[in-house]
Structures are given as C-alpha cells and as structure tokens.
Amino acid sequence: MTIDERLEKLTERHEALAQTVEVLRDLQLKNEESIARLIASSDRLDKRIDRLYNITLKIGADFYDRLLKLERESDADGN
C-alpha cells in the first residue's frame, strides 16, 4: 500500500469519524432537550402532588374536627 493510499484511507476514516461525532452531538442535544422537558414536567407534577397532599391533609383535619365535635355533642347529650 502506497503512502497516498494510506493517506486516502486515513482521510476516509477521519471523515467517517467526524460524521459520527456530528450525529452523536445532535443526538446528545436532542436528549438534553428531552431531559429538560421531563424535568419541567416532573416539577409540575410534584407541585400538583404537593397541592393534593395538602388538600388531603386539610380534609382529614376537618373530618377529625367534625368527629370530635360530634363526640362532644353526643357526650353532652348523655349518650
């Protein structure tokens, strides 16, 4: 194999490698965008879960207060 042939082969490999790196870079950018969207979606979901949790706690506390009130009223009635 001559030096010119080796140089040609090396050039072809370099071009193929450069194209592969470009494809990988594009895929990485798309992945980063997807991850950013997933993080944003996860943050929104976390906020919704927190709101539902707090609402559930409030409902539970209200229910407990109502039960205590009913028990006091029942005790006051002599039952």
Sequence and secondary structure as in RCSB ss.txt:
>XXXX:A:sequence
MTIDERLEKLTERHEALAQTVEVLRDLQLKNEESIARLIASSDRLDKRIDRLYNITLKIGADFYDRLLKLERESD
ADGN
>XXXX:A:secstr
  HHHHHHHHHHHHHHHHHHHHHHHHHHHHHHHHHHHHHHHHHHHHHHHHHHHHHHHHHHHHHHHHHHHHHHHHH
HTT 
